[in-house]
């Protein structure tokens, strides 16, 4: 395999498995195939590392932040008022 210049013959399969692995959805057979494969395929190994880095950066940017308490109370009150008007 040792693909340095471009994708390997299993590229489409590897992309699919990379996504499964990163999402935690790959089965044991897929993981075994892929981790064995990237030992010899530089292209897939680099692609996997890139995807991991991208997803980690996105996760860090999308951290959950708490809304201010006064905003939460205001929204709750507006919902209650809207329900009362419909009743």
N, C-alpha and C positions, 0 to 999 in steps of 0.2 A: 504494500500500500504506500507508505511514505510519501504521500502527496504534499508537495511543497508549493507547487505552482497553481493548483486549482482544486476544485471539488473532486472527491473520490466517486467511485461508481455507486456507493451507497448513500450519497449526499442527501437525497430526499428523505430516505428512511432515517438518517441521522438527525436531520432537522426536526422531524416529528418526535423522535425519542428525546432530543435535547429539551424540547418544550415540555414533554411529559415529566422528565426528570426534574427540571426546574420547578414545575408546578407540584411536584410530589405525587405524581399520578402514574409513574412508570412501574411496570411489574418487574419481578426479579429477572426474567428472561431478557427483557429490553435493557435493563441496567447492565446485566452481564455482557450482552452483546456490545453495548456502547462503550463501557469502560475498557473492554478488551480492545475494541476498535481504535479508540483514541491513543492507545499506546503506540500504534504504528501510523496513525494518520494525523499529521501535523495540522492540516487544514481544519478538520473537524474538532481537534483539540482547541485550536485558537478560536474557532467559532463558538464553541461551548463556553470558553472563558469570557469572551466578549458578551454573550447573552447573559451570563451570570452577572457581570459587571453592570450592564444596562439595567437589569431588573433590580439589582440592589440599590442602584442610584435612584430609581423610580420609587422604590419602597421608602427610602430615606426622605424623599421630597414629599411623599404623601402621608406623612405622619398625621395621626388624628389629633385635632386640637379641640379643646372644650370651648363651646360658645360662652360668651359672658352671661352671668346669671341674670342680669337685668333684661337682656334680650330674650332669654328663655321664658322669663315670667311675662314679658310683653306678648310674646307669641301665644303662650297658653291663654292669656286673658282674651286675646283677639279670637281665638278658637272658641272659647266659652261664650263670648258675646255673639259670635256668628251662629252658634247652636241655639242660643236663646231666641234670636230673631226668627229662626226657622220654626221654632215650636209654637 
